[in-house]
Amino acid sequence: MNLLYIHTHDSGRYFSPYGYSVPSDHLLAFAKDATTFTNGYCVNPTCSPSRASMLTGIYPHQNGMLGLAQRGFGLNDTDQHLCNFLKRNGYHTVLSGIQHEVDFYTNVEASKTIGYHEVLTHDPFVYQKEDYHLWDQENAQAAADWLKHADHDQPFFMSYGMHSTHRPFPLEISERVNENYVKPWQPIFNNAENRHDTAQYLTSAQHADECFKIVIDALKEAGCYENTIILFTTDHGVAYPFNKCYLSDKGTGVSLIMRVPDSLEKGNVCDALVSQIDVFPTLCDLLKLDQPDYLEGKSFSNCFYGLPAGDEYVYSEINFHTSYEPCRAVRSERYKYIRYYDRTHLFVNPSNTDSNKVKDFYMENGYASYPKAEEAFYDLIYDPDEMNNLIDHEELHEIIDEFRNQLHEFQVKTNDPLLNGPLPVKPSYKVNKPDCIEASSKNPEDYLSEGKFY
């Protein structure tokens, strides 16, 4: 059985299989032949930590990826990566497009250190960043050519990674998108400028969908569709305020659609609570490989055969994005508890939100002074947007204490270094100060780390 892993960047669940008016027809067609997980979450709503945790099966505070790979953070042991694991188990491993677990995703050679036999990724630097959807297309075609012409006597693991829907978005709006009739994703304020930005996201999503089709069509043409497990997912929420780099469901909720050839649940949705930390053990079950003993997740392979599966609790965390923002969360099907550990800065960390026009609008309206509670507790049945913090409701104190204890037990079990105090900022890390506005600031006063990073 082969494995094909297709992933987008900063997409959350904003695709048509999740009920949104997004031009992603090919992904929807695939979902109708696969299983769509409606309640899947990443363990960290930032790029490298999210991907590294799913692909090692252990949490960022365990695997070393406390922040972005291009900012000096890295895996403690690259042998724990799924690619190296599959390579040791006889798989031919191929990457086309981005990975974000080693260095920056434009560093093609770095990708080989996590186990890829072949890296098909084209040179990104021939494009402006606003045109990286064209780079995605080149990489999709490279993946398709490999699938159609490779010797398939050996099982393969292919990762096809897209820059889309990461910012900056394409400048030209798709003909399929009329920005007058779109609405910004929750909870973004609805005005003309924010609608335009949303239309750009929709255009980026359409490009991703077209690339998805190129790879899936090639898999079918190669005669491998019925002996390949296909995993489609993204890393975390969209790059808007209160989404990416937030422990709300808007930050941690992900698209997760899988096709298992002998599944009894093709075309169905699964509402089981699952985490991307569960993907590695699930793949081990489906591929009939012994699980490494370091995995923290729980297989949800039963979901494909109509049997009970899923988690009682899922956990998420932030350590560093562009700035230091240590926080942890535990979520059940109904409740969520969040705790922020940096009591010196209980406000938004502005540089942890990507630069864009939507952020500019919020900065003009006090975003930098927007408070965050040291502790938060939400009833997701009555408050799915997590707007009503119930932490001080006396009648819920027993449930809240239960979640506090659940989080603490998780931290003890996984040796969370936050239990010993603030995380150290090593000289090799590139870290903005909590009140820094722009991630790419050139002002040395905006950083906690050495001047070489400016």
Secondary structure, 3 states (H helix, E strand, C coil): CEEEEEEECCCCCCCHHHCCCCCCHHHHHHHCCCEEECCEECCCCCHHHHHHHHHHCCCHHHHCCCCCHHHCCCCCCHHHCHHHHHHHCCCEEEEEECCCCCCCCCCCHHHHHHCCCEECCCCHHHCCHHHHHHHHHHHHHHHHHHHHHCCCCCCEEEEEECCCCCCCCCCCCCCCCCHHHCCCCCCCCCCHHHHHHHHHHHHHHHHHHHHHHHHHHHHHHCCCHHHEEEEEEECCCCCCCCCCCCCCHHHHECCEEEECCCCCCCCEEECCCEEHHHHHHHHHHHHCCCCCCCCCCCCCHHHHHCCCCCCCCEEEEEEECCEEEEEEEEECCCEEEEEECCCCCCECCHHHCCCCHHHHHHHCCCHHHCECCCEEEEECCCCCCCCCCCCCCHHHHHHHHHHHHHHHHHHHHCCCHHHHCCCCCCCCCCCECCCCCCCCCCCHHHECCCHHHC
